[in-house]
Amino acid sequence: MTDHDKSFVSVAAAAAAGALFMYYLDGKSGARRRAMVRDKVVAAGNDAAEFATKKGQHIANRIKGGIATARRATRGNGPDETEADPHAKAAWNEQGL
């Protein structure tokens, strides 16, 4: 990139930043725009936190299920009759256990 190109990019970036500041610091609608941006950022943060919480709980449940399956396998017991997952019971029976 030549010096001329760099200076053009700098001027364009400065102009864009100035326009953005004018847009958000506008006396009439700037407060509404800033509030809207703030609300969107807060909502995105809340969504990310909820997603992480649900994924963490899902992983914890999968680990607990794996531990329970391993314990049952080491004891030699078959699946509980009240087990909610019919696929696990079918797989257990297919293995002849």
Legacy VTK file of the C-alpha trace (Angstrom):
# vtk DataFile Version 3.0
C-alpha trace
ASCII
DATASET POLYDATA
POINTS 97 float
0.000 0.000 0.000
1.443 3.346 -0.966
1.524 6.423 1.223
-1.220 7.974 -0.893
-3.454 4.929 -0.304
-2.731 4.967 3.428
-3.617 8.633 3.725
-6.840 8.082 1.764
-7.822 5.218 4.081
-7.038 7.368 7.116
-9.160 10.245 5.803
-12.017 7.881 4.937
-11.858 6.267 8.394
-11.843 9.673 10.078
-14.830 10.794 8.009
-16.730 7.615 8.853
-15.939 8.021 12.555
-17.081 11.646 12.439
-20.321 10.700 10.725
-20.902 7.983 13.296
-20.341 10.402 16.180
-22.682 12.932 14.592
-25.305 10.223 14.121
-25.189 9.041 17.753
-24.604 12.418 19.400
-27.396 14.142 17.497
-29.438 16.350 19.820
-32.853 15.206 18.561
-32.581 11.459 18.001
-29.148 10.590 19.370
-30.439 9.545 22.793
-32.945 7.167 21.208
-30.275 5.692 18.947
-27.840 5.227 21.833
-30.572 3.588 23.926
-31.406 1.252 21.067
-27.757 0.241 20.663
-27.403 -0.229 24.438
-30.545 -2.404 24.524
-29.280 -4.549 21.649
-25.893 -5.024 23.306
-27.507 -5.960 26.634
-29.893 -8.372 24.894
-27.001 -10.001 23.024
-25.112 -10.393 26.308
-28.144 -11.940 27.969
-28.625 -14.326 25.047
-24.964 -15.351 25.212
-25.194 -15.950 28.961
-28.352 -18.019 28.569
-26.777 -20.036 25.750
-23.657 -20.723 27.837
-25.746 -21.736 30.851
-27.863 -24.145 28.818
-24.841 -25.645 27.051
-23.050 -26.067 30.373
-26.069 -27.791 31.897
-26.374 -30.043 28.852
-22.714 -31.057 29.082
-23.032 -31.662 32.830
-26.070 -33.865 32.248
-24.261 -35.833 29.538
-21.318 -36.403 31.867
-23.627 -37.525 34.685
-25.345 -39.921 32.285
-22.014 -41.327 31.151
-20.925 -41.853 34.743
-24.209 -43.582 35.571
-23.867 -45.835 32.530
-20.286 -46.707 33.448
-21.291 -47.518 37.033
-24.143 -49.703 35.830
-21.842 -51.503 33.394
-19.249 -52.206 36.077
-21.916 -53.580 38.430
-23.223 -55.844 35.683
-26.797 -54.634 36.062
-28.961 -54.015 33.031
-30.857 -50.812 32.392
-33.538 -49.896 34.863
-37.061 -50.841 33.865
-38.044 -47.218 34.454
-35.286 -45.841 32.227
-36.632 -43.035 30.068
-34.411 -43.715 27.029
-35.746 -46.746 25.092
-32.780 -46.575 22.692
-30.312 -47.224 25.486
-32.342 -50.222 26.661
-32.539 -51.590 23.102
-28.802 -51.153 22.614
-28.167 -52.931 25.925
-30.358 -55.840 24.849
-28.712 -56.045 21.393
-25.352 -56.574 23.059
-26.754 -59.588 24.899
-26.174 -58.089 28.309
LINES 1 98
97 0 1 2 3 4 5 6 7 8 9 10 11 12 13 14 15 16 17 18 19 20 21 22 23 24 25 26 27 28 29 30 31 32 33 34 35 36 37 38 39 40 41 42 43 44 45 46 47 48 49 50 51 52 53 54 55 56 57 58 59 60 61 62 63 64 65 66 67 68 69 70 71 72 73 74 75 76 77 78 79 80 81 82 83 84 85 86 87 88 89 90 91 92 93 94 95 96
